Amino acid sequence: MRKEEKAQIIDQVAAQLEETPNFYVTDISGLNAEKTSELRRACFGKEIKLLVVKNTLFVKALEKLGKQEEAAPVINIMEGPSAIMFTTTPNAPAKLIKEYGEKLGKPVLKGAFVQDCPYIGAENLETLVNIKSREELIGDIIGLLQSPARNVISALTSSGGGKIAGIVKTLSEKE
């Protein structure tokens, strides 16, 4: 591979890292063409970009963005065949890895860099599966905020709430 081609790949990977900062490093070696194609289709369906790139070029892309220090634990595991999964949804690749790992034995999680935190080793897969996305966290917060309001409204509209509503009406008429 010529130097220009390597520079072009480094630029493409760096652009992908800027667009989707969450990435998973996996081992998909040993999958035949049919199973690899099935995995790629599943990744496409879940908006995950699966990229097989030389480890040194991936590390150079991280260095180009100045992320080599924060992603150092992940860089240390970049040995042997590696496939990178890029995503905006932090737990989507973990769910896919778990699903296909149980079914096919591969991909195997080597490590991940999710929400500015490194996770090294397959033992962290369950932790990564349980990470909530931004949308899920916002939904949880909205649910928590709505809960007290729902309780007040249900108290006002229930049979005992007629008394409360009557008291509020009486108090407002006195002013």
N, C-alpha and C positions, 0 to 999 in steps of 0.2 A: 504494500500500500504506500502510495506516495505521500509526501509531507502535506501537500495541498488537500488531499482527500482526508487525511487525519484531522487537519485544521477544520475542515468543513464539518466533519462528524462531531468534533468537540464543540463547535458553534451550535450545531443542531441540538445536542444534548444539553448544553448550557441554556439555550432558549426554552427547552422543555422543562428544565429545572426551575426556571424563573416563572413559567406559566403554572406549573403544578409542583409545588415544593415538597409534597409528601411522596416518598418513594419507598418501594420494597425491593430488596435484593433477594432473588430466589435462585434455586438450582432446578432447571428443567431438563438437564441432560438425561438421556435414556428414554425420552418420549419419542415415539415414532412420528412420522409426518402427520398421520391421521389424528393422533391425540394432541399434537402440538397445534394443529389447525383448529381442533375443537376448543382448546384452551384459548387461542387467540380470538375466536368468535365469542366466547363467553366474556373475555376481557372487553371486547368492543361493545357488547351489549350492556356492560356495567360501567361504561365510560372510563375504562382503564387502558392506558397505553402500555403495551408490552414491547420492550425493546431489548434485543440482544446486542450488546456492545462490548468491545474489549475493555477489560478492567482498567487498564492504564489510561485509556481515552476517557472513561467515565470519571476517574480520579482527576484527570486534567481539567475536565469540565467543571468539577466541584472547585478546583483551585482557581479557575478563571473567575468564578463567581465569589471567591473569597469565603467559601463555606467549608474549607478543608479542616479547620479546627473544630467547629461544632459537629461535623459529621465524621470526625476522626475514628470513633469506634466502628462505624460502618465501613470506612475505608480499609480498616485492618482486616476485615473478613472478605475482602475482594480477592479471592483466590479461586482458581479453577473456573469451570463454566458458570457464568452468571447471567441472569436475565433480570432486567429492571422493570418494575411495574410503577408507572406514574399515575397519580390520581389526585382529584380534588376532594373526594370523599374519603376521609381517613381510614375507615374500617372496611371499605369495599374489597380491596385486594386480600385482606386477611380472611374475610368470609369466603372468597373464591379459592384461596390457597387451602383453607380447611376443607371445603367441599371437594375439590379435585384431589387433594392429598389423601383423603379417605377413600376416594373412588379409584384413583390411578397410582397412588404412591408418590406422585410428583405433582406439582412443584413442592419443593421443600424450602421453608423460610430460612434464609441465612441471617437476615437482619432487616431493619427498617428505620427510616427517619421520618417520623410522623409528628406533626405539630411541634417542630423544633426539638424533639427528644429522640435520641437513638434507642433502638430496641435490638438486642443482639441475641440470636439463637432461636431455634424452633420452640423453646419452652415459653416464649413470649407471645406465641400465636393467639392464645385464648385472651390475653390482655388486649391485644390489638383488635380482636373481634369485638370486644365489648366497649371500645372507644366510641363515644357518641360524636356524630357529625355536628356541624354548626347548626343545621336546621333542627336536628333532634334536641339539642340543648335549648334553642329558642322556644321550641314547642313545650319543653318541660317547664321553662320559666313562665311562659304564658299560662300554662295550666295551673302553676302554683299561685300566680297572681289572680286568676279568675276564681279560685276556690273560695276565698273569703266572701267575695261578692255573691257567689252562688248561694252560700249559706245564709246570708242576710236576706236575699230575695226569697229563698224557700221559706224562711221563718216568717216573712211578711205575708206570703200568700197561703201559708198553711192554715189549718183551722185555729190554731192558737195565735196565728199571726193577725187574725182579725182584731184581737184585743190590742196588739201592738200598733196596728194601723189606726185604730180608734184613738189610742192615746196620743199618737203623733198628730192626728187630725185635730184633736182637742187642744193640744198645746199650740198648734199653729194658728188656731182661731182666737186664742187668748191674746195674741200679740197685736 
